[in-house]
Amino acid sequence: MVDTFPAGLVVADPSDAATTCTSGTASASAGGDSVTLASGAQVPASGSCTVTVSVMSSTAGTYTNVIAAGSLQTDLGNSPADATADLTVTDGGTCSPAQLMQDPGFEATDNSGLPYTNPNWDGTSTNFGSPFCDLGCGNGGGTAGVHAGTFWTWLGGAGPVAETSAVTQDVVIPTGDTRFLNFWLWIVAIGDGTTNMDVAVDGTVLTSFPEPAAAEAGYTQRGIDVSSFADGNSHTITFTYTSPGSGSANYSLDDVTLDCTPAPQSWPLPALRPANGSTLRAAH
Protein backbone atom coordinates (compact mmCIF):
# COMPACT_ATOMS: atom_id res chain seq x y z
CA MET A 1 0.00 0.00 0.00
CA VAL A 2 1.26 3.47 -0.89
CA ASP A 3 -0.22 6.54 0.79
CA THR A 4 0.53 9.68 -1.24
CA PHE A 5 0.19 12.87 0.78
CA PRO A 6 -1.75 15.97 -0.21
CA ALA A 7 0.29 18.67 -1.94
CA GLY A 8 2.37 20.67 0.53
CA LEU A 9 3.19 17.83 2.91
CA VAL A 10 6.56 16.08 2.70
CA VAL A 11 8.33 13.44 4.74
CA ALA A 12 10.45 14.88 7.55
CA ASP A 13 14.09 14.00 8.25
CA PRO A 14 14.19 11.58 10.01
CA SER A 15 10.98 10.04 8.71
CA ASP A 16 10.44 7.76 11.74
CA ALA A 17 8.32 5.55 9.48
CA ALA A 18 6.95 2.60 11.44
CA THR A 19 4.07 0.14 11.61
CA THR A 20 2.45 -2.07 14.22
CA CYS A 21 1.35 -4.57 11.56
CA THR A 22 2.69 -8.09 11.94
CA SER A 23 5.65 -9.03 9.74
CA GLY A 24 5.46 -5.72 7.97
CA THR A 25 7.72 -2.78 7.26
CA ALA A 26 6.93 0.85 6.55
CA SER A 27 9.25 3.10 4.61
CA ALA A 28 9.42 6.73 3.53
CA SER A 29 12.20 8.87 2.11
CA ALA A 30 12.96 12.25 3.66
CA GLY A 31 11.56 14.97 1.40
CA GLY A 32 9.28 12.52 -0.39
CA ASP A 33 5.51 12.72 -0.70
CA SER A 34 4.42 9.23 0.37
CA VAL A 35 4.78 6.36 2.81
CA THR A 36 4.73 2.68 1.79
CA LEU A 37 3.57 -0.38 3.70
CA ALA A 38 5.43 -3.29 2.13
CA SER A 39 3.69 -6.34 0.73
CA GLY A 40 3.46 -9.19 3.21
CA ALA A 41 2.37 -7.17 6.20
CA GLN A 42 -0.36 -8.81 8.27
CA VAL A 43 -3.24 -7.29 10.21
CA PRO A 44 -3.70 -9.12 13.54
CA ALA A 45 -6.77 -11.38 13.61
CA SER A 46 -9.86 -9.45 14.74
CA GLY A 47 -7.65 -6.44 15.27
CA SER A 48 -5.98 -3.53 13.57
CA CYS A 49 -2.57 -2.02 12.96
CA THR A 50 -1.22 1.43 12.20
CA VAL A 51 1.33 3.08 9.94
CA THR A 52 3.00 6.27 11.18
CA VAL A 53 5.41 8.73 9.59
CA SER A 54 6.69 12.21 10.47
CA VAL A 55 5.78 14.92 7.99
CA MET A 56 6.32 18.66 7.68
CA SER A 57 5.05 21.64 5.73
CA SER A 58 6.25 25.18 5.16
CA THR A 59 2.67 26.45 4.94
CA ALA A 60 0.15 26.53 7.78
CA GLY A 61 -3.27 25.03 7.07
CA THR A 62 -5.41 21.89 7.18
CA TYR A 63 -4.36 19.02 4.94
CA THR A 64 -6.77 16.18 4.16
CA ASN A 65 -5.06 12.87 3.58
CA VAL A 66 -7.05 10.36 1.47
CA ILE A 67 -6.36 6.66 1.01
CA ALA A 68 -8.56 5.62 -1.89
CA ALA A 69 -10.81 2.59 -1.81
CA GLY A 70 -8.97 -0.54 -2.88
CA SER A 71 -5.53 0.81 -1.91
CA LEU A 72 -5.22 -1.74 0.87
CA GLN A 73 -5.32 -5.20 -0.67
CA THR A 74 -5.48 -8.39 1.41
CA ASP A 75 -6.17 -12.07 0.77
CA LEU A 76 -9.58 -11.52 2.39
CA GLY A 77 -10.52 -8.51 0.32
CA ASN A 78 -9.63 -4.89 -0.36
CA SER A 79 -10.47 -1.68 1.50
CA PRO A 80 -14.08 -0.94 0.44
CA ALA A 81 -14.16 2.85 0.85
CA ASP A 82 -11.99 5.92 0.92
CA ALA A 83 -10.29 6.62 4.25
CA THR A 84 -9.69 10.27 5.13
CA ALA A 85 -8.03 12.18 7.96
CA ASP A 86 -7.21 15.85 8.53
CA LEU A 87 -3.82 17.13 9.66
CA THR A 88 -3.61 20.74 10.86
CA VAL A 89 -0.28 22.54 10.54
CA THR A 90 0.00 25.66 12.68
CA ASP A 91 2.37 28.58 12.27
CA GLY A 92 4.86 27.97 15.05
CA GLY A 93 6.47 31.35 14.49
CA THR A 94 10.02 32.10 13.50
CA CYS A 95 13.14 32.69 15.51
CA SER A 96 15.32 35.09 13.59
CA PRO A 97 18.01 36.14 13.98
CA ALA A 98 19.21 33.09 15.84
CA GLN A 99 21.25 35.15 18.35
CA LEU A 100 20.37 38.63 19.64
CA MET A 101 23.09 39.83 22.04
CA GLN A 102 25.70 42.34 20.89
CA ASP A 103 29.32 41.33 21.57
CA PRO A 104 28.42 38.19 23.57
CA GLY A 105 32.08 37.47 24.34
CA PHE A 106 32.96 41.03 25.51
CA GLU A 107 35.63 41.15 22.79
CA ALA A 108 34.89 44.81 21.93
CA THR A 109 36.21 45.85 25.35
CA ASP A 110 38.55 48.86 25.26
CA ASN A 111 41.55 48.26 27.52
CA SER A 112 43.46 51.39 26.54
CA GLY A 113 42.65 53.10 29.85
CA LEU A 114 41.22 52.46 33.30
CA PRO A 115 38.56 51.41 33.93
CA TYR A 116 38.01 49.16 30.91
CA THR A 117 34.89 50.00 28.88
CA ASN A 118 32.71 48.20 26.35
CA PRO A 119 30.49 49.95 23.75
CA ASN A 120 27.84 47.22 23.88
CA TRP A 121 27.64 46.57 27.61
CA ASP A 122 27.28 48.80 30.65
CA GLY A 123 29.55 47.64 33.44
CA THR A 124 29.96 48.76 37.05
CA SER A 125 32.08 47.70 40.01
CA THR A 126 32.27 49.23 43.49
CA ASN A 127 36.02 48.64 43.83
CA PHE A 128 37.29 48.48 40.24
CA GLY A 129 34.98 50.77 38.27
CA SER A 130 34.40 48.08 35.65
CA PRO A 131 34.01 44.29 35.60
CA PHE A 132 35.54 43.82 32.12
CA CYS A 133 38.86 42.00 32.11
CA ASP A 134 41.72 40.57 30.11
CA LEU A 135 44.93 39.08 31.48
CA GLY A 136 45.91 42.58 32.61
CA CYS A 137 43.58 41.91 35.54
CA GLY A 138 45.57 38.83 36.48
CA ASN A 139 43.82 35.54 37.05
CA GLY A 140 43.29 35.44 40.81
CA GLY A 141 45.90 32.76 41.30
CA GLY A 142 44.20 30.59 38.70
CA THR A 143 40.70 31.27 40.01
CA ALA A 144 39.46 33.49 37.17
CA GLY A 145 39.87 33.70 33.43
CA VAL A 146 38.42 33.80 29.95
CA HIS A 147 36.20 31.13 28.43
CA ALA A 148 37.11 32.05 24.85
CA GLY A 149 38.88 34.94 23.18
CA THR A 150 40.69 37.66 25.11
CA PHE A 151 38.12 39.35 27.37
CA TRP A 152 35.60 38.24 29.94
CA THR A 153 33.59 39.71 32.81
CA TRP A 154 35.04 39.19 36.29
CA LEU A 155 32.42 39.69 38.99
CA GLY A 156 33.87 39.77 42.49
CA GLY A 157 37.53 39.33 43.30
CA ALA A 158 37.71 42.32 45.64
CA GLY A 159 38.71 40.50 48.81
CA PRO A 160 36.81 40.76 52.10
CA VAL A 161 35.28 44.15 51.34
CA ALA A 162 31.78 45.02 50.16
CA GLU A 163 31.46 44.70 46.40
CA THR A 164 28.64 45.11 43.91
CA SER A 165 29.41 44.62 40.25
CA ALA A 166 27.17 44.19 37.23
CA VAL A 167 26.99 43.98 33.44
CA THR A 168 23.92 45.12 31.55
CA GLN A 169 22.68 45.17 27.97
CA ASP A 170 19.39 46.29 26.43
CA VAL A 171 18.06 44.01 23.70
CA VAL A 172 14.88 43.87 21.62
CA ILE A 173 13.28 40.41 21.71
CA PRO A 174 11.04 39.81 18.66
CA THR A 175 7.39 39.01 19.24
CA GLY A 176 6.46 35.34 19.47
CA ASP A 177 10.02 34.02 19.68
CA THR A 178 11.09 31.20 21.92
CA ARG A 179 14.24 32.59 23.51
CA PHE A 180 16.83 31.39 25.98
CA LEU A 181 19.47 33.44 27.75
CA ASN A 182 22.52 31.17 27.63
CA PHE A 183 25.86 31.98 29.22
CA TRP A 184 29.10 30.42 30.43
CA LEU A 185 29.84 30.79 34.14
CA TRP A 186 32.73 29.71 36.35
CA ILE A 187 32.59 30.05 40.15
CA VAL A 188 35.91 28.86 41.44
CA ALA A 189 37.24 31.01 44.32
CA ILE A 190 34.70 30.98 47.14
CA GLY A 191 34.60 32.55 50.58
CA ASP A 192 32.19 32.27 53.48
CA GLY A 193 29.01 31.59 51.50
CA THR A 194 27.68 35.17 51.52
CA THR A 195 28.21 36.12 47.87
CA ASN A 196 25.64 35.79 45.09
CA MET A 197 24.95 36.54 41.43
CA ASP A 198 21.43 37.43 40.23
CA VAL A 199 20.29 37.24 36.60
CA ALA A 200 17.45 39.66 35.91
CA VAL A 201 15.36 40.99 33.04
CA ASP A 202 13.91 44.48 33.50
CA GLY A 203 14.83 44.31 37.19
CA THR A 204 12.97 41.05 37.79
CA VAL A 205 15.34 38.38 39.10
CA LEU A 206 14.79 35.17 37.11
CA THR A 207 17.41 33.06 38.83
CA SER A 208 20.22 33.39 41.35
CA PHE A 209 23.57 31.71 41.74
CA PRO A 210 24.53 31.76 45.42
CA GLU A 211 28.14 31.00 46.21
CA PRO A 212 28.42 27.19 46.01
CA ALA A 213 29.73 24.98 48.79
CA ALA A 214 32.52 23.75 46.51
CA ALA A 215 34.55 25.57 43.89
CA GLU A 216 33.92 24.65 40.25
CA ALA A 217 36.54 23.04 38.03
CA GLY A 218 35.79 25.14 34.96
CA TYR A 219 33.23 27.01 32.91
CA THR A 220 29.75 25.47 32.55
CA GLN A 221 27.05 26.72 30.20
CA ARG A 222 23.81 27.70 31.94
CA GLY A 223 20.48 28.75 30.41
CA ILE A 224 17.25 30.56 31.33
CA ASP A 225 13.97 30.61 29.37
CA VAL A 226 13.10 34.26 28.68
CA SER A 227 10.35 33.61 26.11
CA SER A 228 7.83 35.50 28.24
CA PHE A 229 9.67 38.71 27.30
CA ALA A 230 9.35 38.09 23.53
CA ASP A 231 7.00 40.98 22.83
CA GLY A 232 8.91 43.10 20.33
CA ASN A 233 10.09 45.54 23.01
CA SER A 234 13.51 46.36 24.44
CA HIS A 235 14.43 44.57 27.66
CA THR A 236 17.33 45.08 30.06
CA ILE A 237 19.37 41.98 30.86
CA THR A 238 21.54 42.26 33.96
CA PHE A 239 24.03 40.05 35.78
CA THR A 240 24.66 41.41 39.30
CA TYR A 241 27.22 40.16 41.84
CA THR A 242 26.95 41.17 45.49
CA SER A 243 29.16 40.60 48.51
CA PRO A 244 28.49 42.15 51.93
CA GLY A 245 32.20 42.26 52.69
CA SER A 246 32.65 39.32 55.05
CA GLY A 247 33.89 37.12 52.22
CA SER A 248 34.66 37.16 48.51
CA ALA A 249 34.27 34.92 45.47
CA ASN A 250 35.17 34.92 41.78
CA TYR A 251 32.39 34.68 39.22
CA SER A 252 33.78 34.60 35.67
CA LEU A 253 31.12 35.27 33.02
CA ASP A 254 31.61 34.94 29.26
CA ASP A 255 29.86 34.24 25.94
CA VAL A 256 26.37 35.49 26.81
CA THR A 257 23.87 34.73 24.04
CA LEU A 258 20.13 35.06 23.50
CA ASP A 259 19.33 31.99 21.44
CA CYS A 260 16.40 30.14 19.92
CA THR A 261 17.36 26.96 21.76
CA PRO A 262 18.34 26.27 25.39
CA ALA A 263 21.84 25.49 26.52
CA PRO A 264 22.56 21.76 26.84
CA GLN A 265 21.81 20.54 30.35
CA SER A 266 25.03 20.12 32.34
CA TRP A 267 26.30 20.41 35.90
CA PRO A 268 29.44 22.12 37.24
CA LEU A 269 32.22 19.79 38.33
CA PRO A 270 34.03 20.44 41.64
CA ALA A 271 37.53 21.88 41.43
CA LEU A 272 40.47 19.77 42.55
CA ARG A 273 42.31 22.72 44.07
CA PRO A 274 41.39 24.29 47.43
CA ALA A 275 38.18 26.31 47.27
CA ASN A 276 39.58 29.33 49.09
CA GLY A 277 42.43 30.18 46.74
CA SER A 278 43.48 33.76 46.00
CA THR A 279 40.52 35.89 44.90
CA LEU A 280 42.11 39.31 44.40
CA ARG A 281 42.44 40.91 40.99
CA ALA A 282 44.45 43.81 39.67
CA ALA A 283 42.75 47.18 39.24
CA HIS A 284 41.40 47.65 35.75
Stockholm file with secondary structure:
# STOCKHOLM 1.0

chainA/1-284         MVDTFPAGLVVADPSDAATTCTSGTASASAGGDSVTLASGAQVPASGSCTVTVSVMSSTAGTYTNVIAAGSLQTDLGNSPADATADLTVTDGGTCSPAQLMQDPGFEATDNSGLPYTNPNWDGTSTNFGSPFCDLGCGNGGGTAGVHAGTFWTWLGGAGPVAETSAVTQDVVIPTGDTRFLNFWLWIVAIGDGTTNMDVAVDGTVLTSFPEPAAAEAGYTQRGIDVSSFADGNSHTITFTYTSPGSGSANYSLDDVTLDCTPAPQSWPLPALRPANGSTLRAAH
#=GR chainA/1-284 SS CEEECCTTCEECSSCCCEECSBTCCEECCTTCSEEEECTTCBCCTTCCCCEECCEECSSCEEEEEEECTTSSEETTEECCSCEEEEEEECCCCCCCSSBCCSSTTCTTCBCSSSSCBCSSCEEEETTTSCCEECGGGCCTTTTCCCSSSSCEEEEECCCSSCEEEEEEEEEECCTTCCCEEEEEEEECCCCSSCCEEEEEETTEEEEEEECCSSCBSSCEEEEEECGGGCSSSEEEEEEEEEECSSCCCEEEEEEEEEESSCCCCCCCCBCSSCTTCCCCCCCC
#=GC SS_cons         CEEECCTTCEECSSCCCEECSBTCCEECCTTCSEEEECTTCBCCTTCCCCEECCEECSSCEEEEEEECTTSSEETTEECCSCEEEEEEECCCCCCCSSBCCSSTTCTTCBCSSSSCBCSSCEEEETTTSCCEECGGGCCTTTTCCCSSSSCEEEEECCCSSCEEEEEEEEEECCTTCCCEEEEEEEECCCCSSCCEEEEEETTEEEEEEECCSSCBSSCEEEEEECGGGCSSSEEEEEEEEEECSSCCCEEEEEEEEEESSCCCCCCCCBCSSCTTCCCCCCCC
//
